[in-house]
Amino acid sequence: MKNKIITIERFLLEKQPVYAHGELTSILYDLALAAKIIASQTQRAGLLDILGFADNVNVQGEEQRKLDVYADDVIYQLNNHTGRLCAMVSEEREDIIPIPMDHPKGKYILVYDPLDGSSNIDTNISIGTIFGVYQTLNYDKRGSLEDCLQPGKNLIAAGYILFGTSTMLVYSAGEGVHGFTLDPAWGEFILSEENMRFPDPPQFFSFNHAITNRLPKYMHQYIHWLLTMEKPKLTHRYVGSMVADFHRNMIHGGVFGYPAEATKPDGKIRLLYEAAPLAYLAKQAGGYGSDGTQSLLEITPTNIHQRVPVFIGNRFLVEKAEEFMAMGSS
Ligand code: AFP
């Protein structure tokens, strides 16, 4: 074997800050297990007749695919009885998820989007799970709504699992961003990217051009700036799964944007379990996430499913969006 092989277990035990040992480390193990279980289903999606719409519509009014429901359930079942969490929030569930009274409670809150980009499932395009971990504000009580409505700057860990050409778990517990690739033969996540950083110069920008006509003038100006920049010259790439767009841009450099539209003043992306965890990772990787006026990490959600405009990636590309927005609204 050419290189040193480091499993996620060994990495978490040896390389993480002291405060990330113990319970938080165990939560990350549980998410790694969830990743393997969900990956085994996503890889067989076309075979298992698991595709197609489930019978219900989620709280966002979007039709849930069966794999969303499955992924949501796997994460819930693996985490509801461990004594590490005091509440969870999922994109697929309307209210905060309490820990059942017959199980012990812990001090952490897990927020997650079980399958981001799920409208891509039936076309075999990358999808992913996004997660964030907060600490409870009140150790004596079981988790409350207040515990869940924390700004991203309070996150103590965040990450995503990408189901693409391979399955990757990428996370940070406050000391850099690290990526692990699942070896399907061994059933182990192996360290494949240590200390991921947005490279400079960046290569890509990722916007849905189909909504451009509905965007304000300053957004047209910003997109024109991205399109016509000479140094570096950027190429447009857009998957339609934010987690996949984010991952590509963190590897090659770039910016992902989902701005506000006149009819959707808060944009499309959810703050608590999509934008904030990715903004936390971006910061750890030397990048930046903004709603166009301020850091996404500074925004305190007022409801768990709140949406927010998003610009995330290399810092100077995101700050330029803020500049255009400031000029447009002055
Ligand atoms: P789904 O999980 O419903 O597919 O939504 C994913 C998402 O919120 C985000 O991951 C994508 O970047 C964005 O939607 C794509 O939306 P458009 O199709 O409007 O570009």
Boltz pocket constraint, residues with backbone or C-beta under 6 A from the ligand:
constraints:
  - pocket:
      binder: B
      contacts: [[A, 62], [A, 115], [A, 116], [A, 117], [A, 118], [A, 119], [A, 120], [A, 208], [A, 240], [A, 241], [A, 242], [A, 243], [A, 258], [A, 268], [A, 269]]
      max_distance: 6.0
